[in-house]
Amino acid sequence: MRIPTVLKTIDVVDLIEFDSPGANKRIYSKEVVQQAISECVEGCVLGVADIVQAEATNKQILPLDRISHHSQLEITDTGVNAKIKVLDTPAGKIVSDNIDKVVFAPRMTGTLSEPDEYGVVTVSDLTIISVDAVSRLNKA
């Protein structure tokens, strides 16, 4: 099996912002995010175009042709930045050819606190699953 080469590298600033509610009204503390990143292999996560669930083991199988990019996560004072390396795979070529039509966003799971009076919640027990390339919403 050939290891894919990198088609292009993209720097994403403020992938996750610390201690401030985002559009989803969730607050991620620096400590919680640092712990989640420390559980990623060398602070890296893969991006996939599709994830096939293995029913017997309930683990994710990542077919190489469906992996589109690799993300190196870096903690700053105010949040998390990512260096995205788009790979030379079928899915990576789709992302590369449509790079102006996608935005990168983390896919994460965690425990949510009870919402405050403004609907804002704090996240704990965070797990970073991937950094996804998702379609940019057109505001026409």
Buried (B, 14 or more C-beta within 10 A) or exposed (E): EEEBEBBBEBEBEEBBBBEEBEEEEBBBBBEBBEBBBEEBEEBBBBBBBEBEEEEEEEEEEBBBEBBBBBBBBBBEEBBBBBBBBBBBBBBBBBBBEEBEEBEBBBBBEBEEEEEEEEEBBBBBEBEBBBBBBEEEEEEE
